[in-house]
């Protein structure tokens, strides 16, 4: 019958005890000492669990967080504008003729050139980014005027909203409230030969839309 010899305790105070020999059926197996310091043990103990995550999990997370979306993943609207839904909302659908409230950001080469978040209202002691409100499918730009408003929160003034690109009035159709859509805006559906702020004339840029609310068309 094979003989088994009990090993001594291997501790940080006595690392040489980690080097022992087991005798099993006349064969000897040597265990080499492990040079682990107290500091190493502490560092390992505080590592986040994500450090030990499976490679598949890390790859899936990387795909979700990727910033560059392959062009073949984009869909094309009826008027030829490419778009991709980053988040599919679960609320009401923005239909043609309905009133939509959105936040939008026009990004050119990593720089936010035009944004609805620049339109701010002063409510009491808070400054709030004002959503952009427009009619889906309408002629662009007529709703940009902002007037003084009074409400129970003490709204004192409002700042005119930046001008959105033409593409936003049609590409929003079909989105659901809570959804986020990124759009590749060609010059003819953007700011054309004049450009806007950091967006040069005739430039293509990225438009990000977040649909906040939809007010249905009144049916007579």
Helices and strands as residue ranges (DSSP letters): G 15-18, E 21-24, E 27-30, H 38-45, G 49-52, H 55-65, G 71-73, E 75-76, E 82-87, E 99-108, E 111-115, G 116-118, E 120-123, E 126-129, E 132-135, E 155-158, H 168-171, E 180-185, G 187-189, E 205-215
